[in-house]
Amino acid sequence: MTAELTFADSILVAAPPEAVYDLVSDVTRTGEWSPVCVACWWDEGATGAVGDWFTGRNVTPDRTWETRSLVVAADRGREFAWAVGGSRARWGYTLEPVDGGTRLTESWAFLPDGLAFMVERYGEAAPEQVELRTRMAHEGIPATLAAIKRVAEA
């Protein structure tokens, strides 16, 4: 597999880190800015704390699927992150105060369990599937950050 298995990008948002955190940690709003994840909902009783689970519905022209994710970081104003399937891929946001607002960084990484899952599910086509998801992250993260900025600054 030749794909780079991590990616991150940043944007400056004219809002304080706590306000940006409150936005990105509300997974029920993800459909407002994600080009692939059109909806998310918390498991019953979840509040966004570490250990909570939520489900996301993803849509591309080729397919629709749902994933469950585990919150792995929830530090208001600093970081919100989750692991798809509990251990397959890590997505997250880090927030850094800067003059005039927040440097918001979105990151993504394939984890070893995710690579094993791809091999199990797709067999010989796993490398192509990994590269597809890598390309989607490279294209989706900048688009997501730009949309979050628009929402946060509105």
C-alpha positions in Angstrom: 0.0 0.0 0.0 1.6 3.2 -1.1 -0.9 5.7 0.2 0.1 8.1 3.0 -2.0 6.9 6.0 -2.3 10.2 7.8 -3.3 13.7 6.8 -4.0 17.0 8.5 -4.8 20.6 7.5 -5.5 23.8 9.4 -7.5 26.9 9.0 -7.9 30.1 11.0 -11.4 30.7 12.4 -12.4 34.1 13.8 -14.0 32.7 16.9 -12.7 31.6 20.3 -11.5 28.0 20.7 -14.3 27.2 23.1 -16.9 28.3 20.6 -15.3 26.4 17.8 -15.0 23.3 20.0 -18.7 23.5 20.9 -19.4 23.5 17.2 -17.2 20.6 16.1 -17.9 18.4 19.1 -21.6 18.6 18.3 -21.6 15.6 16.0 -25.3 16.1 15.2 -24.2 19.2 13.1 -21.6 17.3 11.1 -23.8 17.2 8.0 -23.6 21.0 7.8 -19.9 20.9 6.9 -18.8 17.4 5.9 -18.8 16.5 2.1 -19.3 12.8 2.9 -20.8 12.4 6.4 -24.3 13.7 6.0 -25.7 13.0 9.5 -24.5 11.8 12.9 -26.4 11.0 16.1 -25.3 10.1 19.6 -26.0 6.8 21.2 -28.7 7.1 23.9 -27.3 8.9 26.9 -24.1 10.1 25.2 -23.0 13.7 25.8 -19.8 13.9 23.9 -17.5 12.7 26.6 -14.6 10.3 26.1 -16.0 6.8 25.9 -19.3 7.9 24.3 -20.4 6.4 20.9 -22.1 7.9 17.9 -23.2 6.8 14.5 -22.5 8.6 11.2 -24.2 8.2 7.9 -21.8 8.6 4.9 -22.9 9.2 1.3 -20.9 9.1 -1.9 -22.1 8.8 -5.5 -21.2 5.1 -5.3 -22.7 4.1 -1.9 -24.2 4.9 1.5 -23.0 3.4 4.7 -23.0 4.0 8.5 -20.2 3.7 10.9 -20.1 3.8 14.7 -17.4 5.9 16.4 -15.9 6.1 19.8 -15.0 9.5 21.3 -11.3 9.3 22.3 -10.6 12.9 23.1 -12.9 15.6 24.5 -11.0 18.6 26.0 -13.2 21.7 25.5 -11.3 24.4 23.6 -8.4 22.1 22.8 -9.3 18.8 21.1 -12.2 16.6 20.0 -11.4 13.2 18.4 -13.0 9.9 17.7 -12.0 6.4 16.4 -14.2 4.9 13.7 -15.2 1.4 14.7 -13.4 2.1 18.0 -10.0 1.4 16.4 -10.0 1.6 12.6 -9.4 5.2 11.8 -8.8 8.3 14.0 -10.4 11.6 13.1 -10.1 14.7 15.1 -9.9 18.4 15.6 -7.3 20.3 17.6 -7.8 23.9 18.5 -5.1 26.5 19.2 -5.8 30.1 20.3 -4.3 32.7 18.0 -4.7 36.4 17.6 -8.2 37.0 16.4 -9.5 33.4 17.0 -8.5 29.8 16.6 -6.2 27.7 14.5 -8.5 24.7 13.8 -6.6 21.5 12.6 -8.5 18.5 11.3 -6.5 15.2 11.2 -7.1 11.7 10.0 -5.1 8.5 10.3 -5.7 4.9 9.2 -5.0 2.7 12.2 -3.6 -0.8 12.1 -7.1 -2.3 12.8 -8.5 -0.3 9.9 -5.9 -1.7 7.5 -6.6 -5.2 8.7 -10.3 -4.6 8.2 -9.7 -3.4 4.7 -7.8 -6.5 3.8 -10.5 -8.7 5.4 -13.3 -6.9 3.6 -11.7 -6.2 0.2 -9.0 -8.8 -0.1 -6.7 -8.0 -3.1 -8.6 -4.8 -3.7 -7.6 -3.5 -0.2 -4.8 -1.2 -1.5 -7.1 0.5 -3.9 -9.7 1.0 -1.2 -7.1 2.4 1.2 -6.0 4.8 -1.5 -9.6 5.8 -2.2 -10.2 6.7 1.4 -6.9 8.5 1.6 -7.8 10.6 -1.4 -11.2 11.3 0.1 -9.5 12.6 3.3 -7.1 14.8 1.4 -10.0 16.3 -0.6 -12.6 16.3 2.3 -10.5 17.8 5.1 -9.9 21.2 3.4 -13.5 21.4 2.3 -14.7 20.5 5.8 -12.5 23.1 7.4 -13.7 25.8 5.0 -17.3 25.0 5.7 -16.7 25.0 9.5 -15.1 28.4 9.2 -18.2 29.7 7.3 -20.6 28.3 10.0 -18.5 29.5 12.9 -18.0 33.0 11.6 -21.7 33.5 10.5 
